Amino acid sequence: MRGIKGAIFDADGTLFDSMGLWDQAGERYLKRKGIRPRKDIRQKLETMTMGESAEYFRTSYGILLRNDQIIDEINTMIYDCYKEEIRIKPGLLSVLEDLKSRSIRMCIATSTDRPLIEAALKNNGIDSYFTGILTCTEAGAGKRNPRIYEQAMGIIGTKKEETLVLEDAYFAAETAKKAGFLLAVIRDLYSEKDREKLLRLADIYLEKWEDWGRKM
């Protein structure tokens, strides 16, 4: 950690054990409606936009609402989950405390909408550790573009060579690494298919947050 002055954290799968929520959102929504989802629901929704998913619920499950109403209900359900259910990954709090004790400035760079992240941070009592939050929408590009990391670096006021990016997903980790950032990867179930590639890519690979003290 010698020379590191800033840390940019991804949120879902890195700070929060939340990837399963997105994977199961369609099932949750239907069950809330008292509808039993078919076994292929995840596969059906995997590549759909929110609008396409809403249309699918109307035509395939007989939900008698407009698409925009269905989308509003799904968004409310997800917000409630972030506000009340989503938890930080085990061992993360001691990592945040360690970085704080070293006066390392921290922010969040995420694909998820700001209100969801703010709700989860507050619910888990870790909002005070972060200087700011930057979303892909606010940055104007997704994580296949380094813009979000470069703008996040501006929030914490560090140089690239002294900034650590912490990610779980391969495509995002690859973007940060190729852009010249130092890279730490935390293992997540939903990135297991890319495990070998992540191991080769990362400057630091953590099986779990509890390994932080040993690796760093």
Backbone torsions as a table, in degrees:
resi	resn	phi	psi	omega
1	MET	NA	-2.3	-179.5
2	ARG	-58.7	125.3	178.8
3	GLY	93.2	-11.4	178.5
4	ILE	-79.4	127.6	179.5
5	LYS	-118.6	-12.4	-178.9
6	GLY	-145.6	152.3	179.2
7	ALA	-136.0	128.5	178.5
8	ILE	-111.1	114.1	-177.0
9	PHE	-99.3	133.0	160.7
10	ASP	-68.9	162.9	-179.1
11	ALA	-102.3	-71.2	-175.1
12	ASP	-70.0	123.2	-178.8
13	GLY	88.4	-13.6	179.9
14	THR	-113.3	-64.8	173.1
15	LEU	-77.3	-46.5	-171.3
16	PHE	-110.7	143.2	175.0
17	ASP	-86.1	71.8	-166.8
18	SER	-124.5	-3.2	-176.2
19	MET	-62.9	-32.4	179.3
20	GLY	-62.2	-31.1	178.7
21	LEU	-60.0	-46.1	-178.9
22	TRP	-67.7	-36.2	179.6
23	ASP	-66.6	-31.1	-174.3
24	GLN	-106.7	7.1	-172.6
25	ALA	-59.2	-42.2	-179.8
26	GLY	-62.6	-43.1	178.4
27	GLU	-63.8	-44.1	179.3
28	ARG	-59.0	-44.7	-177.6
29	TYR	-62.0	-47.2	-179.5
30	LEU	-63.5	-41.1	179.6
31	LYS	-63.7	-36.0	176.0
32	ARG	-63.4	-27.1	177.9
33	LYS	-86.6	0.9	-178.2
34	GLY	77.1	21.8	-177.9
35	ILE	-109.8	133.3	178.4
36	ARG	-83.8	117.7	-179.5
37	PRO	-69.1	147.6	173.8
38	ARG	-74.5	161.1	-174.8
39	LYS	-63.5	-25.4	-175.8
40	ASP	-93.7	15.4	-172.4
41	ILE	-60.3	-41.9	-178.0
42	ARG	-65.7	-42.3	179.7
43	GLN	-64.4	-39.6	180.0
44	LYS	-63.1	-41.2	-173.4
45	LEU	-87.6	-13.5	-169.6
46	GLU	-51.9	-42.6	-175.8
47	THR	-107.1	8.2	-178.3
48	MET	-84.9	147.0	168.6
49	THR	-74.5	172.0	178.2
50	MET	-61.9	-40.2	179.4
51	GLY	-64.7	-41.6	178.3
52	GLU	-65.7	-38.7	178.2
53	SER	-63.3	-42.6	179.6
54	ALA	-61.1	-43.8	178.8
55	GLU	-63.8	-38.4	177.9
56	TYR	-63.1	-41.7	178.3
57	PHE	-63.8	-37.1	-179.8
58	ARG	-69.1	-47.1	-172.6
59	THR	-82.3	-32.4	-175.3
60	SER	-98.3	-22.0	-178.0
61	TYR	-121.9	2.2	172.6
62	GLY	69.2	28.2	177.1
63	ILE	-75.5	120.2	-171.5
64	LEU	-92.0	61.1	176.0
65	LEU	-135.0	160.2	173.1
66	ARG	-71.2	159.0	179.9
67	ASN	-56.9	-42.9	-178.5
68	ASP	-65.2	-32.3	177.8
69	GLN	-69.4	-40.0	177.5
70	ILE	-63.6	-44.4	179.0
71	ILE	-60.5	-42.5	178.5
72	ASP	-61.0	-41.9	179.9
73	GLU	-66.1	-40.8	178.3
74	ILE	-64.1	-44.6	179.9
75	ASN	-62.1	-39.4	177.8
76	THR	-65.2	-41.8	178.4
77	MET	-60.6	-46.6	-178.9
78	ILE	-65.4	-41.9	177.8
79	TYR	-58.8	-45.1	179.5
80	ASP	-60.0	-36.8	178.3
81	CYS	-66.0	-43.9	178.5
82	TYR	-65.9	-35.5	-177.6
83	LYS	-73.9	-30.9	-170.3
84	GLU	-122.0	-28.2	-170.1
85	GLU	-110.6	-41.7	-171.8
86	ILE	-62.1	133.4	-178.4
87	ARG	-120.6	154.6	174.8
88	ILE	-69.3	156.9	178.6
89	LYS	-68.8	145.7	179.0
90	PRO	-55.9	136.9	177.0
91	GLY	87.2	-9.2	-176.4
92	LEU	-65.3	-39.4	-173.9
93	LEU	-58.1	-39.7	179.7
94	SER	-67.5	-30.2	176.1
95	VAL	-66.9	-46.0	178.3
96	LEU	-61.7	-40.2	178.4
97	GLU	-64.7	-39.7	179.0
98	ASP	-63.5	-46.6	179.0
99	LEU	-63.2	-41.6	178.3
100	LYS	-61.5	-41.5	-179.0
101	SER	-65.3	-23.1	178.4
102	ARG	-94.4	7.1	-178.9
103	SER	59.3	33.5	176.9
104	ILE	-88.6	122.6	-176.6
105	ARG	-77.4	140.9	-174.0
106	MET	-127.8	142.5	171.0
107	CYS	-144.7	174.9	-176.9
108	ILE	-118.9	134.8	173.3
109	ALA	-122.1	116.4	-168.9
110	THR	-141.9	150.7	173.8
111	SER	-82.7	-13.9	-174.9
112	THR	-84.5	148.0	-178.3
113	ASP	-61.3	144.6	-176.2
114	ARG	-53.8	-47.4	-177.6
115	PRO	-57.6	-34.4	179.2
116	LEU	-66.9	-46.4	-179.0
117	ILE	-65.8	-42.4	178.9
118	GLU	-61.1	-40.3	179.6
119	ALA	-64.8	-43.3	-179.4
120	ALA	-69.1	-39.2	177.2
121	LEU	-60.1	-47.5	-178.6
122	LYS	-65.5	-43.2	-178.7
123	ASN	-62.5	-32.0	-179.8
124	ASN	-94.6	-0.9	175.6
125	GLY	68.9	30.8	-177.8
126	ILE	-120.1	9.5	-177.0
127	ASP	-62.1	-29.6	-175.5
128	SER	-72.1	-13.8	-178.8
129	TYR	-76.3	-19.1	-169.1
130	PHE	-109.3	134.1	178.0
131	THR	-69.8	-33.3	-179.2
132	GLY	-169.6	174.2	177.1
133	ILE	-127.1	138.2	173.2
134	LEU	-130.5	127.8	178.4
135	THR	-101.6	160.6	177.5
136	CYS	-61.4	-36.4	177.2
137	THR	-60.7	-44.7	179.6
138	GLU	-67.8	-35.2	-179.5
139	ALA	-76.1	-21.9	179.0
140	GLY	84.6	16.5	179.3
141	ALA	-163.8	152.4	176.0
142	GLY	-80.5	-175.6	-173.9
143	LYS	-83.3	8.4	168.1
144	ARG	-86.0	-1.9	176.8
145	ASN	-119.1	134.9	-176.9
146	PRO	-74.2	-0.7	-174.1
147	ARG	-54.7	-41.4	-177.1
148	ILE	-63.4	-37.5	179.4
149	TYR	-71.5	-37.4	-179.8
150	GLU	-69.4	-38.1	176.2
151	GLN	-70.6	-37.0	177.1
152	ALA	-63.8	-37.4	176.4
153	MET	-59.4	-36.7	176.7
154	GLY	-65.2	-34.3	179.5
155	ILE	-63.0	-40.6	-177.8
156	ILE	-94.0	-6.1	172.9
157	GLY	69.3	41.0	179.8
158	THR	-117.4	168.1	174.3
159	LYS	-93.7	157.6	-175.0
160	LYS	-58.4	-42.5	-176.3
161	GLU	-70.4	-8.5	178.8
162	GLU	-117.7	19.3	-176.9
163	THR	-119.6	126.7	178.9
164	LEU	-101.2	125.6	173.7
165	VAL	-99.4	133.8	-178.6
166	LEU	-118.1	117.5	-173.8
167	GLU	-136.7	168.7	173.3
168	ASP	-123.3	-26.3	-175.4
169	ALA	-92.5	139.3	-174.4
170	TYR	-62.4	-47.3	-174.6
171	PHE	-61.2	-37.1	178.9
172	ALA	-74.4	-41.7	178.2
173	ALA	-61.5	-40.7	179.4
174	GLU	-63.2	-40.7	178.3
175	THR	-60.0	-47.6	-178.6
176	ALA	-63.9	-43.6	-178.3
177	LYS	-64.5	-45.8	-180.0
178	LYS	-64.8	-27.2	179.1
179	ALA	-79.3	-6.4	175.6
180	GLY	100.5	9.3	177.9
181	PHE	-82.7	153.9	166.7
182	LEU	-71.6	143.2	-170.7
183	LEU	-128.8	126.2	169.5
184	ALA	-115.6	135.0	179.7
185	VAL	-117.6	132.3	174.5
186	ILE	-106.3	131.3	-178.0
187	ARG	-65.1	137.8	176.1
188	ASP	-140.9	143.0	-178.1
189	LEU	-52.6	-39.4	-173.7
190	TYR	-80.5	-1.3	174.0
191	SER	-113.7	10.3	-174.9
192	GLU	-59.4	-31.7	-178.5
193	LYS	-63.6	-22.5	-179.3
194	ASP	-105.8	15.6	-173.3
195	ARG	-54.2	-48.8	-176.9
196	GLU	-64.3	-40.2	178.0
197	LYS	-65.7	-38.7	178.7
198	LEU	-66.9	-38.8	178.0
199	LEU	-60.8	-39.9	179.5
200	ARG	-72.8	-32.4	-174.0
201	LEU	-79.5	-38.2	-168.9
202	ALA	-74.0	144.2	167.7
203	ASP	-72.7	-35.5	178.2
204	ILE	-135.8	127.6	176.5
205	TYR	-117.3	123.8	-178.1
206	LEU	-111.6	122.7	175.0
207	GLU	-66.7	-34.6	178.6
208	LYS	-156.1	161.2	-177.9
209	TRP	-64.0	-24.9	178.9
210	GLU	-64.0	-16.6	178.9
211	ASP	-81.2	-5.0	-174.2
212	TRP	-54.0	-50.1	-177.0
213	GLY	-60.7	-35.1	-178.8
214	ARG	-76.2	-36.9	-177.2
215	LYS	-82.0	-30.1	-172.4
216	MET	-102.6	NA	NA
